Amino acid sequence: MERKYTLLAILLIVMALGLVILPKKNEQKETDPKVLLSAITEKSRFLTVDQVTHRIIEGDPTLMLVDLRSADQFKTFALPGSFNLHPDSLLSNSNLELFNQPGKDKVMFGNSDLLSENAWLLCSRYSINRVYIMKGGMNEWFNTIIKEKAEAGTPSSSDLDLLNFRKAARQFFIGSGEVSDAVVTPSAIEKIQVIRKEPKATSGGGC
């Protein structure tokens, strides 16, 4: 596991170095490369799926959910309040205006962490603050929130609280329906009766 995160950190550093030599864009203030490389080692950029889910249920007005998946996946199922952006148009002028709204936490996510890590790097390079990554993306969210897991042994009081929260969250998103323990795939997600929403139009050009 440690090796996996070490390789990911190395990949992020390489990506960051690549971003440093890219041409300037949209007259946006750039972050010092040393600061950017230092920020990569910080874990504070991650929010867990439990944290994000809690804020969705609470209707947190400071939460801005940025879904980087394909348009088809977004139309099939989207987290309430999220909007779809294509990674290639992430730093368009209209999206920069959106991201620079005061008092907003921009939470990026794809199916896993790869797209959101790259998006975080781009936003950080151009000094867009309060940018976060939903750790594990939609795959982790589905496995943690939607799929019910049997716990081995007797859970502690804190574990029990977390299990009860996830159970309540599961009911919030899918009602009392049951989810198969089969391997999670995009097609499996499509079969689940979930809260569906129409994608919000974005002048920056969603995917």
QUIFEN-V83528 format. One record per residue. N is the residue number from 1. RES is the residue in one small letter. PSI is psi in whole degrees, -180 to 180 (none if undefined). OMEGA is omega in degrees with one decimal (999 if undefined). Layout:
n:res:psi:omega
N:RES:PSI:OMEGA
N:RES:PSI:OMEGA
This chain:
n:res:psi:omega
1:m:-44:178.9
2:e:-38:179.5
3:r:-39:179.2
4:k:-46:-179.1
5:y:-30:175.8
6:t:-45:178.0
7:l:-39:178.4
8:l:-40:178.7
9:a:-42:178.2
10:i:-43:178.6
11:l:-42:179.9
12:l:-39:179.2
13:i:-43:177.1
14:v:-43:178.9
15:m:-41:179.9
16:a:-42:178.0
17:l:-37:176.6
18:g:-38:179.8
19:l:-33:-178.7
20:v:-35:-175.9
21:i:0:176.3
22:l:154:178.5
23:p:155:178.5
24:k:153:-174.4
25:k:135:171.7
26:n:22:178.5
27:e:25:-179.1
28:q:136:179.0
29:k:135:-178.2
30:e:147:176.2
31:t:143:176.9
32:d:133:-178.1
33:p:-38:179.8
34:k:-39:178.4
35:v:-41:-179.7
36:l:-45:179.9
37:l:-35:177.8
38:s:-38:-177.9
39:a:-26:-178.7
40:i:-32:-178.0
41:t:-10:-178.8
42:e:136:178.9
43:k:-2:-177.7
44:s:-12:178.7
45:r:-10:-177.4
46:f:140:167.4
47:l:140:178.4
48:t:162:177.7
49:v:-30:177.1
50:d:-42:179.1
51:q:-45:-179.9
52:v:-43:-179.5
53:t:-43:178.5
54:h:-42:-178.6
55:r:-33:175.7
56:i:-49:-178.2
57:i:-38:179.8
58:e:-10:-178.3
59:g:39:-178.0
60:d:115:-177.7
61:p:-13:179.6
62:t:-5:-175.5
63:l:124:175.1
64:m:109:-176.7
65:l:119:-176.9
66:v:107:-177.2
67:d:117:-175.7
68:l:8:-179.4
69:r:179:179.1
70:s:160:-180.0
71:a:-39:-179.0
72:d:-43:178.9
73:q:-38:180.0
74:f:-41:179.7
75:k:-31:179.0
76:t:-46:178.3
77:f:129:176.8
78:a:144:175.4
79:l:139:-179.7
80:p:132:178.6
81:g:-5:-178.7
82:s:161:172.5
83:f:156:-170.5
84:n:127:176.0
85:l:137:174.3
86:h:133:-178.9
87:p:-32:-178.7
88:d:-22:-179.0
89:s:15:-173.6
90:l:-40:-175.5
91:l:30:173.0
92:s:160:-177.2
93:n:-43:-178.3
94:s:-37:178.9
95:n:-35:175.7
96:l:-39:176.4
97:e:-40:179.0
98:l:-48:-177.2
99:f:-26:-177.6
100:n:9:173.5
101:q:135:-179.3
102:p:148:173.3
103:g:21:-178.9
104:k:135:172.1
105:d:112:-179.1
106:k:113:-178.0
107:v:113:-177.5
108:m:145:174.4
109:f:147:171.7
110:g:-148:174.6
111:n:-35:175.8
112:s:-150:-175.9
113:d:-11:-170.6
114:l:-53:-179.3
115:l:-42:-177.0
116:s:-33:175.8
117:e:-44:179.4
118:n:-42:178.4
119:a:-40:178.2
120:w:-42:179.0
121:l:-45:-179.9
122:l:-47:-179.3
123:c:-40:-180.0
124:s:-35:179.3
125:r:-36:-178.1
126:y:27:170.4
127:s:31:172.2
128:i:118:-174.2
129:n:172:179.2
130:r:48:176.4
131:v:132:-177.0
132:y:167:177.0
133:i:130:171.5
134:m:108:-171.6
135:k:125:178.6
136:g:-13:176.4
137:g:-159:-176.6
138:m:-28:176.3
139:n:-45:178.9
140:e:-39:179.3
141:w:-45:-179.9
142:f:-47:-177.8
143:n:-32:-175.6
144:t:-45:-172.6
145:i:-43:-173.6
146:i:-43:-179.1
147:k:129:179.0
148:e:128:-177.5
149:k:138:176.0
150:a:131:-178.9
151:e:135:177.4
152:a:135:178.2
153:g:-170:-179.5
154:t:118:-178.4
155:p:150:175.5
156:s:172:-178.9
157:s:-38:179.0
158:s:-39:176.9
159:d:-38:180.0
160:l:-40:176.5
161:d:-43:-179.4
162:l:-41:178.6
163:l:-40:178.4
164:n:-38:176.8
165:f:-45:-178.8
166:r:-35:177.5
167:k:-45:178.4
168:a:-39:179.0
169:a:-40:178.8
170:r:-43:178.3
171:q:-34:178.0
172:f:-41:-175.1
173:f:-37:-174.9
174:i:5:-178.2
175:g:-146:-177.0
176:s:9:-178.9
177:g:154:179.5
178:e:151:180.0
179:v:135:-179.2
180:s:151:176.0
181:d:10:-179.4
182:a:164:179.3
183:v:136:-177.3
184:v:126:176.0
185:t:162:176.1
186:p:-37:-179.6
187:s:-33:178.1
188:a:-38:179.1
189:i:-39:-177.7
190:e:-29:-175.3
191:k:-14:-177.4
192:i:136:176.5
193:q:106:-174.4
194:v:169:174.2
195:i:118:-178.6
196:r:151:179.4
197:k:153:175.7
198:e:138:178.8
199:p:138:174.8
200:k:138:179.0
201:a:137:177.5
202:t:128:-178.3
203:s:-14:179.3
204:g:-3:176.8
205:g:87:176.6
206:g:170:-178.3
207:c:none:999
